[in-house]
Amino acid sequence: MWTVRKFDFYTNGPEQTAYEDIYSGPPFRHTVEDLQHHQAINWINSSSRQFMPWTFTIPGGIAEISPPGKLVVDNSKAYVAAGLAGLGISQGMNVFLQPYIDRGLLTKVLPDNPSPERKLSLLYPHRHLSHKVRVFTEWLESLL
């Protein structure tokens, strides 16, 4: 029997899409369509090798795009480092990007078009947590 632990944390928010101030791309006009004219730092699923599209809430529904980019990563530290180095625009979870936004190292883009909500859940095989799973769960809660 599997147990699911749901967290009150969503990966959406106005800070999801970040733009490094030193990036020298064309002026940003603040529309989802404008992203097609900027370099993106794209994320690839390491298991499926599929690029992860970017999603935004727009009037009337959801927009899904695959912005152009020369850099593709599958590691959150590399993803954040690339954004901080000004290699393009990134869209990621608040838990990774918000500290850099708070310090002024990354800038919010498209705050009126957040990604659809995606709730974070932890799935484990037993109702009683092993020490390792308990430590991981507590660490995850501390991030949120």
C-alpha contacts under 8 A as a table, 3 or more apart, distances in Angstrom:
res1	aa1	res2	aa2	distance
1	M	125	P	6.17
1	M	126	H	6.41
1	M	127	R	7.92
2	W	123	L	6.80
2	W	124	Y	5.76
2	W	125	P	4.34
2	W	126	H	5.81
2	W	127	R	7.29
3	T	123	L	5.77
3	T	124	Y	5.44
3	T	125	P	6.04
3	T	126	H	6.10
3	T	127	R	5.72
4	V	121	S	6.60
4	V	122	L	5.73
4	V	123	L	4.54
4	V	124	Y	6.56
5	R	121	S	5.54
5	R	122	L	5.00
5	R	123	L	6.29
6	K	119	K	7.52
6	K	120	L	6.27
6	K	121	S	4.37
6	K	122	L	6.37
7	F	119	K	7.13
7	F	120	L	5.72
7	F	121	S	5.94
7	F	122	L	7.95
7	F	141	E	7.88
8	D	119	K	7.36
8	D	120	L	7.61
9	F	119	K	6.21
9	F	120	L	6.26
9	F	144	L	6.59
10	Y	13	G	7.84
10	Y	117	E	5.87
10	Y	118	R	5.53
10	Y	119	K	5.00
10	Y	120	L	6.48
11	T	16	Q	7.85
11	T	92	G	7.69
11	T	93	M	4.93
11	T	94	N	6.03
11	T	95	V	7.99
11	T	115	S	7.86
11	T	117	E	6.41
11	T	118	R	5.77
11	T	119	K	6.99
11	T	120	L	7.69
12	N	15	E	8.00
12	N	16	Q	6.39
12	N	93	M	6.90
12	N	94	N	7.07
12	N	114	P	6.00
12	N	115	S	5.07
12	N	116	P	6.21
12	N	117	E	5.35
12	N	118	R	6.94
13	G	16	Q	5.65
13	G	94	N	6.98
13	G	111	P	7.56
13	G	114	P	5.35
13	G	115	S	6.82
14	P	17	T	7.27
14	P	108	K	6.82
14	P	109	V	7.58
14	P	110	L	6.96
14	P	111	P	4.14
14	P	112	D	6.90
14	P	113	N	7.27
14	P	114	P	5.35
15	E	18	A	6.56
15	E	94	N	6.52
15	E	97	L	7.32
15	E	98	Q	6.62
15	E	101	I	7.41
15	E	107	T	7.90
15	E	108	K	5.16
15	E	109	V	7.25
15	E	111	P	6.75
16	Q	90	S	7.83
16	Q	91	Q	5.15
16	Q	92	G	5.26
16	Q	93	M	6.05
16	Q	94	N	5.93
16	Q	97	L	7.10
16	Q	108	K	7.28
16	Q	109	V	7.96
16	Q	114	P	7.10
16	Q	115	S	7.60
17	T	89	I	6.98
17	T	90	S	5.54
17	T	91	Q	4.18
17	T	92	G	6.63
17	T	108	K	6.03
17	T	109	V	5.43
17	T	110	L	6.95
18	A	83	G	7.67
18	A	89	I	5.81
18	A	90	S	5.43
18	A	91	Q	6.33
18	A	97	L	7.69
18	A	101	I	7.94
18	A	106	L	5.74
18	A	107	T	5.24
18	A	108	K	4.88
18	A	109	V	5.64
19	Y	23	Y	7.43
19	Y	83	G	7.18
19	Y	86	G	7.76
19	Y	88	G	6.83
19	Y	89	I	4.86
19	Y	90	S	6.80
19	Y	106	L	5.77
19	Y	107	T	5.13
19	Y	108	K	6.47
19	Y	109	V	6.47
20	E	23	Y	5.55
20	E	83	G	6.16
20	E	84	L	6.19
20	E	85	A	7.55
20	E	86	G	5.11
20	E	87	L	7.96
20	E	88	G	7.12
20	E	89	I	7.06
20	E	105	L	6.88
20	E	106	L	4.99
20	E	107	T	6.13
21	D	86	G	7.21
21	D	105	L	7.58
21	D	106	L	6.84
21	D	107	T	6.91
22	I	86	G	5.63
23	Y	86	G	4.68
23	Y	87	L	6.53
23	Y	88	G	6.41
25	G	38	H	6.06
25	G	39	Q	7.38
26	P	37	H	7.35
26	P	38	H	6.93
28	F	34	D	6.69
29	R	34	D	6.38
30	H	34	D	6.71
30	H	109	V	6.95
30	H	110	L	5.79
31	T	34	D	5.26
31	T	35	L	7.34
31	T	110	L	6.83
32	V	35	L	5.69
32	V	56	F	7.67
32	V	63	A	7.97
32	V	110	L	7.40
32	V	113	N	7.86
33	E	36	Q	5.91
34	D	37	H	5.58
34	D	38	H	7.24
35	L	38	H	5.35
35	L	39	Q	7.86
35	L	40	A	7.92
35	L	67	P	6.00
36	Q	39	Q	7.91
36	Q	67	P	5.16
36	Q	68	P	6.21
37	H	68	P	7.67
38	H	67	P	7.52
38	H	68	P	6.96
38	H	69	G	7.84
38	H	88	G	7.24
38	H	89	I	7.37
39	Q	67	P	7.28
39	Q	68	P	5.66
39	Q	69	G	4.72
39	Q	70	K	7.21
39	Q	87	L	7.46
39	Q	88	G	4.93
39	Q	89	I	6.37
40	A	67	P	5.97
40	A	68	P	5.78
40	A	69	G	4.45
40	A	70	K	7.44
40	A	71	L	7.37
40	A	87	L	7.67
40	A	88	G	4.71
40	A	89	I	4.60
40	A	90	S	6.02
41	I	69	G	5.84
41	I	70	K	7.34
41	I	71	L	5.36
41	I	72	V	6.00
41	I	73	V	7.54
41	I	79	Y	7.07
41	I	82	A	7.24
41	I	83	G	7.30
41	I	87	L	7.06
41	I	88	G	5.53
41	I	89	I	5.86
41	I	90	S	5.32
42	N	51	F	7.13
42	N	52	M	7.26
42	N	67	P	7.88
42	N	69	G	6.48
42	N	71	L	6.31
42	N	72	V	4.71
42	N	73	V	6.41
42	N	90	S	7.11
43	W	51	F	5.94
43	W	52	M	5.65
43	W	72	V	5.56
43	W	73	V	5.15
43	W	74	D	5.66
43	W	79	Y	7.69
44	I	49	R	5.87
44	I	50	Q	5.51
44	I	51	F	4.33
44	I	52	M	5.72
44	I	72	V	6.49
44	I	73	V	6.05
44	I	74	D	5.30
45	N	48	S	5.59
45	N	49	R	5.12
45	N	50	Q	5.43
45	N	51	F	6.32
45	N	52	M	6.76
45	N	74	D	6.30
46	S	49	R	5.28
46	S	50	Q	7.76
46	S	74	D	5.92
52	M	66	S	7.75
53	P	64	E	6.26
53	P	65	I	5.65
53	P	66	S	5.01
53	P	67	P	7.99
54	W	64	E	5.55
54	W	65	I	5.30
54	W	66	S	6.13
54	W	67	P	7.72
54	W	91	Q	7.05
54	W	115	S	7.90
55	T	62	I	6.74
55	T	63	A	5.58
55	T	64	E	4.40
55	T	65	I	6.48
55	T	115	S	5.31
55	T	116	P	7.00
56	F	62	I	5.64
56	F	63	A	5.15
56	F	64	E	6.47
56	F	113	N	5.40
56	F	114	P	5.36
56	F	115	S	4.26
56	F	116	P	6.40
57	T	61	G	6.10
57	T	62	I	4.69
57	T	63	A	6.32
57	T	113	N	4.97
57	T	114	P	5.57
57	T	115	S	5.61
57	T	116	P	5.99
58	I	61	G	5.46
58	I	62	I	5.60
58	I	63	A	6.44
58	I	113	N	5.84
59	P	62	I	7.93
62	I	116	P	7.56
69	G	72	V	7.42
69	G	88	G	7.68
71	L	87	L	7.97
73	V	76	S	7.97
73	V	78	A	6.72
73	V	79	Y	6.20
74	D	78	A	7.79
74	D	79	Y	7.56
75	N	78	A	5.38
75	N	79	Y	6.12
76	S	79	Y	4.88
76	S	80	V	6.20
76	S	96	F	7.60
77	K	80	V	5.30
77	K	81	A	6.05
78	A	81	A	4.99
78	A	82	A	6.00
79	Y	82	A	5.30
79	Y	83	G	6.50
79	Y	90	S	7.70
80	V	83	G	5.15
80	V	84	L	6.22
80	V	96	F	7.27
80	V	97	L	7.07
81	A	84	L	5.04
81	A	85	A	6.10
82	A	85	A	5.04
82	A	86	G	6.48
82	A	87	L	5.49
82	A	88	G	7.40
83	G	86	G	5.20
83	G	87	L	5.72
83	G	88	G	5.99
83	G	89	I	6.54
83	G	90	S	6.35
83	G	106	L	7.69
84	L	87	L	7.61
84	L	105	L	6.84
84	L	106	L	6.91
86	G	89	I	7.98
92	G	96	F	7.02
92	G	97	L	6.73
93	M	96	F	5.64
93	M	97	L	6.49
94	N	97	L	5.19
94	N	98	Q	5.21
95	V	98	Q	6.00
95	V	99	P	7.64
95	V	143	L	6.77
95	V	144	L	6.98
96	F	99	P	7.07
97	L	100	Y	5.63
97	L	101	I	6.39
97	L	106	L	7.81
98	Q	101	I	4.93
98	Q	102	D	5.99
99	P	102	D	5.14
99	P	103	R	6.41
100	Y	103	R	5.11
100	Y	104	G	6.21
100	Y	105	L	5.09
100	Y	106	L	5.60
101	I	104	G	5.02
101	I	105	L	5.72
101	I	106	L	4.70
101	I	107	T	5.90
101	I	108	K	7.22
102	D	105	L	7.66
103	R	106	L	7.80
104	G	107	T	6.71
108	K	111	P	6.59
110	L	113	N	5.35
110	L	114	P	7.13
111	P	114	P	6.08
124	Y	127	R	7.77
124	Y	133	V	7.99
126	H	129	L	6.54
129	L	132	K	7.90
129	L	133	V	5.81
129	L	134	R	5.67
130	S	133	V	5.28
130	S	134	R	6.10
131	H	134	R	5.09
131	H	135	V	6.12
132	K	135	V	5.22
132	K	136	F	6.18
133	V	136	F	5.06
133	V	137	T	6.01
134	R	137	T	5.06
134	R	138	E	6.14
135	V	138	E	5.18
135	V	139	W	6.13
136	F	139	W	5.05
136	F	140	L	6.10
137	T	140	L	5.06
137	T	141	E	6.14
138	E	141	E	5.07
138	E	142	S	6.20
139	W	142	S	5.09
139	W	143	L	6.61
140	L	143	L	5.29
140	L	144	L	6.69
141	E	144	L	5.19
